[in-house]
Amino acid sequence: LGLNDIQAGDLDSGVARLEKALQIQRELNDRHGEAVTLHELAEATIKLGYTNKALMHLEASLQVFQSLKKVFLRHEKILILPEFRIIIGNCL
């Protein structure tokens, strides 16, 4: 639902819903869902102009994806990480 709000232009509501989803994913230990949601939060917060917060979400997402990669590699499976398409530019 958070992504729907964001697509409809209601970024604040979308971020709130994504933050709630992130909380639930962490409670359920859904690491992949956590990483994806953190990436979506980064995209939304950059649109709101919060570059530092976006970078924080993006770095956290990458850390979770990297930890998942290690787990998958231990089981001799391949994990393809999605591209991160946020361009922060000279905002930092």
C-alpha positions, -999 to +999 in steps of 0.1 A: +000+000+000+029+023+007+040+021-030+005+029-041+004+060-020+038+071-033+027+066-069-004+086-062+018+114-049+011+110-012+048+106-002+043+111+035+016+084+038+036+061+016+067+065+038+046+058+069+032+026+054+066+015+043+080+021+078+052+000+092+059-028+066+096-026+076+087-031+113+066-061+105+093-076+082+119-073+109+095-089+135+091-118+110+128-119+102+119-114+065+154-103+055+147-100+018+115-080+023+134-058+047+161-051+021+135-043-006+115-021+017+146-002+028+154+005-008+119+017-015+121+039+016+153+054+002+136+062-031+107+078-013+128+099+011+150+112-016+118+125-033+109+142-001+144+159-001+158+139+029+191+129+013+208+118+045+179+096+055+177+082+020+214+073+021+209+057+055+181+035+041+201+027+010+232+017+030+210-005+053+194-021+023+228-029+008+240-044+041+210-067+043+214-078+006+251-085+013+242-106+043+217-125+022+243-130-005+266-147+020+238-170+031+229-179-004+266-185-013+270-209+016+242-229+001+258-227-034+230-207-048+232-175-068+216-142-056+214-114-081+212-081-063+189-055-078+204-023-091+202+007-068+188+035-090+190+064-066+212+093-077+219+116-049+243+137-068+260+166-050+234+168-022+257+153+004 
